[in-house]
Amino acid sequence: MKIEEFSQALYKSVKAIEVELNEQQIEKFYEYMNLLLEWNKKINLTAITVPEEIILKHFIDSLTIASKIKEGATLVDMGTGAGFPGIPLKIYRKDIKIVLVDSLNKRLNFLKEVIEKLGLEKIETIHSRAEEFGKNKKYRETFDVATSRAVANLSTLSEYLLPLVKEKGICICMKGGEIEEELERAKKAIKILGGKVLKVEKFELPKSSIKRSIVLLEKVEKTPDKYPRKPGTPAKEPIS
């Protein structure tokens, strides 16, 4: 896809979610897409390889949470994979400081190249399991926002994210369309971990029937020291 066509497609889609991008930001998204496709030939980063689908399912989907992040916030993107939602958020929001965490070094090597080529600032990558990162005193309860996209069920995800945010901080859990049953099962875990459900937003991605849910959790009290539990446990035995 040529940049003119890409620019037009991206511009129309971001307008639908009330996001405005300048020419330089659109160029960065274009370069990001090309790097993603190039690296995807070597390592498995995404099953989505059609440019129009990358725009919608990766870029637009990531930007749907941008308005929920306050100015100058510190954000951790847990299990970032190919950089979603962290890289699109950084391209759009220069003011926020972002930490991308992933357990696979290959993916982080890709992200480092993206950061360097796009000239992104106030963003770093960290190689770690979610459970180990949550125990790290340097990062535990230091972020304003923790987010993750399609990483785990809500009980498990709460155990990954809530230990990372300060009190009054928020967790933005990016989920698929059907969330009611999962949310009901996660309520006990959220409470134990010091959180409460602030809001659930349901919507469709622009000009599609792709359903999405955003679950916003607020940290209302300190997370007990025992959480997160050892690697693998939150996924195998979610708090219930």
N, C-alpha and C positions, 0 to 999 in steps of 0.2 A: 504493500500500500504506500502510495506517495504521500508526502507530508501534507499537500493541499487537501487531499481526500480525507486523510486522518484528522487534520485540523477541523474540518467541517463536521465530521462525525462526532468528534469529542466535544466540540463547542455546543452542538445541539443537545447532546446528552447531559452535559453539566448544567446547562440552562434549566433543564427539567427538574434538577434537584437544588436549584437556586444557588449554584456555585459559579463564580466568574473566574476565568483564567486569562492571563495575559499571553501574548505571543511567546515570550520566553518560557513560560510554564508549559505551554502546549508543545514546544520544541523538546523540552525535557521529557515529557510523557512519551513523545515519539521515539526519542533515543532509548528510553527505558524499555519500551516495547521491543525495539530491534535487538537490544542486548538480551532480553528475555528469550526471544526466539533463537538467537544465535547460541546462547548457552544451553538452551533446551535440547539442542542436538547432541550435546556432550553429557549432560546430567539431567535427570528427571526433575524439572521445576514445575511444570504445569501440563495438564492435559488439554488446556484451552490454547489453541494456536491460530485461530482465525482472528485477524485484527479487530473486526467489529465486535467479536465476543470478548476479546481482551479488554477493549474499551468498556463494555458494559459490565461483564462479570468480575473484572479485577479492578479497573480504575474507578468506575462510577460506584460500584459496590463499596469500595474502600472510602470514598469521599462522602458517603451518606452519613458518616458519624462526625464529620468535621465541625459542624455547628455545635456539637455537644462538648467541645473542648475549649476551656477558657483561655484567654490570651496569656501567653508566656508559660503555659503549663509544661510540666515534665510528664512524659508518657513512655510507658513500656509496652512493646508489642511482643507478646509471648507466643512462641512457636510461629514466627513470622514467615517461614518458608521462603518464597520468592520475593518477600518484602511487602506483603499485604496484611493489614492496611497501611503499615508504617511509611513506606516510600511515597505513595501517592499523597498521604497527609503532609509529609515533609515538603514535597514539591509545592503544594498549595499553601502551607502554613509555615513561613520562615520563622515565626515567633516561637514555635514550640520546640522543646528539646526532646529528642527521641532516642530510646535504646531499643535495638532490635535483638531479640534473644531467640536462638535456635540451637538444637542439639546436633545438627549436621554441619560440619566444617565446609563441605562442598558448597552448600547453599550460602554460607557466610562469605566464602571467596567470591561468589557471584555478586553478593550485596556490596562488598567492599569495592568491586569494580564499578558498580552502578553509582555508588556514593562519590567515587573519585571522578568518573567521567561526567557526571551531572553537576559536579561542584557543590554538592550539598554540605551544609554546615550544621553544627549542633545536632549531630546524629552519630551514633556508634553501634557497633555490632559486638555481641558477646556470645561465646560458645558455652552453652550450659543446658542441662536438663532443667525443666521448670521447677521441680521439687528442690533441687540444689540451689537454684537462683533465689528461691523464696526463703531459704535459710541463711543466705549471705547477708551479714549485718550491714555491709556497705549499701545494699539495695533494699533490704526489707523495710517496708513501711516508709519509703522515701518518695514515692511517686504521687502526683496529683491524679493521674489516670493510668489504668491498666486496661489493655484491650487484647482481643484475640478473635480470629476469624476461623470458624469451622475446625476447631482443634479437638474438642471433647464435649461430652455431655455436660450439662450445666452444674451438676454436683461436683464433678471432677474439675471443671473449669474454675469454679468458685474457689476451690482449694489451691489452684495455681495462682489466681489473680488477687484475691482479697488480702493475702499476706503482704503484697507488694505496695499497696496504697496507704497513704497517711489516713488518719481519722478525718472524716468529711471528704475524703477522696472518692473517686467513682471508678467502677469497673464497667466497661462497655462490652457486652458479650454479643457478638455478631452471629446470628443463628439463621436457620432456614425458616420456612413459613409456619410449620406446625410446632408450637412451643408449649402449649398448655400442660400437657402431661409431664413433659420434662421439667417444667417450672415447678409443678406441684411436687414432684419427687425431690427437687433440689432445695425446697424451702427450709428444711431442717438444717442442711449443710450450710446454707447462707447465714442462718441465725448463729449457729455454732462458731462460724468463722468471723463473726463480728459485723456481718452485713445485713442490709435490708433491701427489698426490691423497691426501687424508686418508681420505675415506669417500664412498661412494655410497649414498644411501637411496632406496628405491623404495616407493611407497605409492599408495593411491587416495584421492581426496577423499571426505569422509564421505557415506554413502548415495548413492554414484554409482559409475560404472565409469570415471571420469576418472582416468587414470594420470598420476602425477607422479614426477619424479626430482630429488633434490637432490644436486649434486656439490660436496663441500667440498674446497677447495684450501688448503694452508698455504703461506705465503711462507717459504721456508727460507734464501734468500739474496737479496741485492740484485738488482733487475732491471737488466740492462745499459742504459746511457744511450740507446742507439739505439731503444729501445722505449718507448712505442708509435711505430710509423712514421707517416708523414704521412697526413692524413685520406683515407680511402677505401682505403688499401693493405691494412690488416688484413682487411677484408671481401673484397676482390678477390683477394688473394694470402695466404691464411692460412699461417702458419709450418707447414712439413711436412717 
